[in-house]
Amino acid sequence: MDSLNPDLPPMTVAPAAPRVWKFWGTAVWGLLIFVAMFLGQVGAILYLAWDRGDPLDLMSIQRVGREPAALALSVTMGLPATLAAVWLAIRIKKASFVDYLALHWPSWKQMLFGAIGLVLIVVAWETMSRSLGREATPGFMTDLLKSGRDKGAAVMLLFAFSVAAPMSEEVLARGFLFRGWSASFLRVPGAIILSSLVWTVVHLQYDMYFLAEVFSIGLWFGYMRYRANSLWLTIVLHALNNLTAVVLTMWLGN
């Protein structure tokens, strides 16, 4: 056998390059995934308007979309649409869905470290908000959550903002976008910054002050995604952050 011949060293097989969308592929698919998320959300509103017999015009859609239960359903329906689009993008590359998105459970030390960092960031922004005389939560979100509580949609809103939204946004930003861009010329630092910017753009309903807070939290999530190699970690951190905000606003606020 050649492998036993000292004059012929054993052949080595180079590992196959990972099947990953690079910069432009990730950017294009990221846009398509966002469109899928948007269509899933709008589709829920259109269905509710149709089911009530309302005309499917902009005024009806806006009226239905302002209702807490309808908005909660809209946010929730963005999740399966996002997962389907991401699955398709990864499937085309013939890659593992779990490995591509780093769906690995983190250690408790990593979870604790990530939670402590998140708390410090949130407390810093809370302190700054109070010193500037600003609200810690955007006024329209406060009105929405309290209206939902009074109209019996509290559980739906809690699920939408504490489960569906974190999963959709993390799969897109720290999952798909980070994975592809970190394998491109951007490398990890650039991927963290750019995916955080995209995540911030998703929250354009906020003013510049709250957008700056969202971006800073996104940087921390991106760092933890890289440090722990776990998307589940950022999903849990995102969910805990939203859950705390919803509970404090809906039940413990004035």
C-alpha positions as CSV (number, residue, x, y, z in Angstrom):
1,M,0.0,0.0,0.0
2,D,1.3,3.5,-0.9
3,S,0.4,4.8,2.6
4,L,3.0,2.4,4.1
5,N,5.7,3.4,1.7
6,P,8.0,5.9,3.4
7,D,8.9,7.4,0.0
8,L,5.3,8.2,-0.6
9,P,3.7,10.2,2.2
10,P,-0.1,9.5,2.7
11,M,-2.4,11.7,0.7
12,T,-4.3,14.4,2.7
13,V,-7.6,15.7,1.6
14,A,-8.1,19.4,2.2
15,P,-11.4,20.2,4.0
16,A,-14.1,21.5,1.8
17,A,-14.7,25.2,1.9
18,P,-17.8,26.1,3.9
19,R,-20.8,26.8,1.7
20,V,-21.6,30.4,2.6
21,W,-23.0,33.4,0.8
22,K,-20.4,36.1,0.8
23,F,-20.9,39.9,0.9
24,W,-23.2,40.5,-2.1
25,G,-25.0,37.2,-1.9
26,T,-25.7,37.8,1.8
27,A,-26.8,41.4,1.1
28,V,-29.3,40.3,-1.7
29,W,-30.7,37.4,0.2
30,G,-30.9,39.6,3.3
31,L,-33.1,42.0,1.4
32,L,-35.3,39.1,0.2
33,I,-35.6,37.8,3.7
34,F,-36.6,41.2,5.0
35,V,-39.2,41.4,2.2
36,A,-40.5,38.0,3.2
37,M,-40.8,39.1,6.8
38,F,-42.6,42.3,5.7
39,L,-45.0,40.3,3.5
40,G,-45.8,37.9,6.3
41,Q,-46.6,40.8,8.6
42,V,-48.7,42.7,6.0
43,G,-50.4,39.5,4.9
44,A,-51.8,39.0,8.4
45,I,-53.3,42.5,8.4
46,L,-54.7,42.0,4.9
47,Y,-56.3,38.8,6.1
48,L,-57.9,40.4,9.1
49,A,-59.2,43.3,7.0
50,W,-60.7,40.8,4.4
51,D,-62.2,38.6,7.2
52,R,-64.1,41.6,8.5
53,G,-65.3,42.6,5.1
54,D,-63.3,45.9,5.1
55,P,-62.1,47.3,1.7
56,L,-58.5,46.3,1.1
57,D,-57.3,49.9,0.8
58,L,-54.5,51.8,2.6
59,M,-56.9,53.4,5.1
60,S,-58.4,50.1,6.2
61,I,-55.0,48.5,6.5
62,Q,-53.7,51.3,8.7
63,R,-56.8,51.2,10.8
64,V,-56.6,47.4,11.4
65,G,-52.8,47.6,11.9
66,R,-53.2,50.0,14.8
67,E,-55.2,47.5,16.8
68,P,-53.1,45.7,19.4
69,A,-54.3,42.2,18.6
70,A,-53.9,42.7,14.9
71,L,-50.4,44.2,15.3
72,A,-49.4,41.2,17.6
73,L,-50.6,38.8,14.9
74,S,-48.7,40.7,12.3
75,V,-45.4,40.6,14.2
76,T,-45.9,36.9,14.9
77,M,-46.6,36.0,11.3
78,G,-43.3,37.6,10.3
79,L,-41.5,34.7,12.0
80,P,-42.5,31.8,9.7
81,A,-42.0,33.9,6.7
82,T,-38.5,34.8,7.8
83,L,-37.6,31.2,8.7
84,A,-38.9,30.0,5.3
85,A,-36.8,32.6,3.4
86,V,-33.7,31.9,5.4
87,W,-34.1,28.1,5.0
88,L,-34.4,28.6,1.2
89,A,-31.2,30.7,1.1
90,I,-29.3,28.1,3.1
91,R,-30.8,25.2,1.2
92,I,-29.5,26.6,-2.1
93,K,-26.0,26.5,-0.7
94,K,-26.6,22.9,0.5
95,A,-25.4,23.9,3.9
96,S,-26.6,22.8,7.3
97,F,-29.3,25.1,8.7
98,V,-28.1,24.6,12.3
99,D,-24.4,25.2,11.6
100,Y,-25.0,28.1,9.2
101,L,-27.0,30.0,11.8
102,A,-24.9,28.7,14.8
103,L,-27.9,27.3,16.5
104,H,-25.8,25.9,19.3
105,W,-26.8,26.2,23.0
106,P,-24.4,28.4,24.9
107,S,-22.8,27.7,28.3
108,W,-24.3,29.2,31.4
109,K,-21.2,31.3,31.8
110,Q,-21.7,32.8,28.3
111,M,-25.4,33.4,29.1
112,L,-24.5,35.1,32.3
113,F,-21.8,37.2,30.8
114,G,-24.1,38.3,27.9
115,A,-26.9,39.1,30.3
116,I,-24.6,41.2,32.6
117,G,-23.4,43.2,29.6
118,L,-26.9,43.8,28.3
119,V,-28.1,45.0,31.8
120,L,-25.2,47.4,32.0
121,I,-26.0,48.9,28.5
122,V,-29.7,49.2,29.3
123,V,-29.0,50.8,32.7
124,A,-26.6,53.3,31.1
125,W,-29.2,54.4,28.6
126,E,-31.9,54.5,31.3
127,T,-29.7,56.7,33.4
128,M,-29.0,59.0,30.4
129,S,-32.7,59.1,29.5
130,R,-33.6,60.2,33.0
131,S,-30.8,62.8,33.1
132,L,-32.1,64.3,29.9
133,G,-35.7,64.2,30.9
134,R,-36.6,61.6,28.3
135,E,-38.9,58.6,28.4
136,A,-37.2,55.3,28.8
137,T,-39.7,53.7,26.4
138,P,-41.1,55.4,23.2
139,G,-44.4,56.9,23.9
140,F,-46.2,55.1,21.1
141,M,-45.0,51.7,22.4
142,T,-46.3,52.6,25.9
143,D,-49.7,53.5,24.5
144,L,-49.8,50.3,22.4
145,L,-48.9,48.0,25.2
146,K,-51.3,49.6,27.7
147,S,-54.1,49.6,25.1
148,G,-53.4,45.9,24.4
149,R,-53.6,45.1,28.1
150,D,-56.9,46.9,28.5
151,K,-58.4,45.2,25.4
152,G,-57.4,41.7,26.4
153,A,-54.5,41.3,23.9
154,A,-51.7,41.3,26.6
155,V,-50.7,37.6,26.0
156,M,-50.6,38.1,22.2
157,L,-48.4,41.2,22.5
158,L,-46.2,39.4,25.0
159,F,-45.6,36.5,22.7
160,A,-45.2,38.8,19.6
161,F,-42.6,41.1,21.1
162,S,-40.8,38.6,23.5
163,V,-40.7,35.5,21.2
164,A,-41.6,36.1,17.6
165,A,-39.8,39.5,17.1
166,P,-36.6,38.4,18.8
167,M,-36.4,35.2,16.8
168,S,-37.2,36.9,13.4
169,E,-34.7,39.7,13.9
170,E,-31.9,37.6,15.3
171,V,-32.2,35.0,12.6
172,L,-31.9,37.8,10.0
173,A,-29.3,40.0,11.7
174,R,-27.0,37.9,13.9
175,G,-27.8,34.7,12.1
176,F,-27.9,35.0,8.3
177,L,-26.3,38.4,7.8
178,F,-23.5,38.0,10.4
179,R,-22.6,34.5,9.0
180,G,-22.2,35.6,5.4
181,W,-20.6,39.0,6.0
182,S,-18.1,37.6,8.6
183,A,-16.9,35.2,5.9
184,S,-16.4,38.1,3.4
185,F,-13.9,40.9,3.3
186,L,-15.7,42.6,6.2
187,R,-14.5,39.9,8.6
188,V,-16.0,39.7,12.1
189,P,-15.7,43.4,13.1
190,G,-17.3,44.7,9.9
191,A,-20.0,42.0,10.1
192,I,-20.9,43.0,13.6
193,I,-21.1,46.7,12.7
194,L,-23.0,46.3,9.4
195,S,-25.5,43.7,10.8
196,S,-26.1,46.0,13.8
197,L,-26.8,48.9,11.3
198,V,-29.3,46.7,9.4
199,W,-31.0,45.7,12.7
200,T,-31.2,49.4,13.6
201,V,-32.9,50.3,10.3
202,V,-35.6,47.7,11.1
203,H,-36.5,49.9,14.0
204,L,-37.0,53.2,12.1
205,Q,-40.2,53.8,13.9
206,Y,-38.0,55.1,16.7
207,D,-36.3,58.5,16.9
208,M,-32.6,59.0,16.6
209,Y,-32.0,58.7,20.4
210,F,-33.7,55.3,20.6
211,L,-32.0,54.2,17.4
212,A,-28.6,54.9,19.0
213,E,-29.6,52.7,21.9
214,V,-30.7,49.9,19.5
215,F,-27.4,50.1,17.6
216,S,-25.4,49.9,20.8
217,I,-27.3,46.8,21.9
218,G,-26.9,45.3,18.5
219,L,-23.1,45.7,18.8
220,W,-23.2,43.8,22.0
221,F,-25.4,41.1,20.6
222,G,-23.0,40.8,17.6
223,Y,-20.0,40.5,19.9
224,M,-21.7,37.8,21.9
225,R,-22.8,35.9,18.8
226,Y,-19.1,35.8,17.8
227,R,-17.7,35.1,21.2
228,A,-20.1,32.2,22.0
229,N,-20.7,31.1,18.4
230,S,-24.3,30.8,19.4
231,L,-27.4,32.4,17.9
232,W,-29.5,31.0,20.7
233,L,-27.6,33.2,23.1
234,T,-28.6,36.4,21.3
235,I,-32.2,35.2,20.8
236,V,-32.5,34.6,24.6
237,L,-30.9,38.0,25.4
238,H,-33.1,39.8,22.9
239,A,-36.2,38.0,24.3
240,L,-35.3,38.8,27.9
241,N,-34.7,42.5,27.0
242,N,-38.1,42.7,25.2
243,L,-39.9,40.7,27.9
244,T,-38.6,43.0,30.6
245,A,-39.6,46.1,28.7
246,V,-43.1,44.8,27.9
247,V,-43.8,43.6,31.5
248,L,-42.6,46.8,33.0
249,T,-44.6,49.0,30.6
250,M,-47.8,46.9,30.5
251,W,-48.2,46.0,34.1
252,L,-45.8,48.0,36.3
253,G,-45.9,51.3,34.6
254,N,-48.1,54.2,35.6
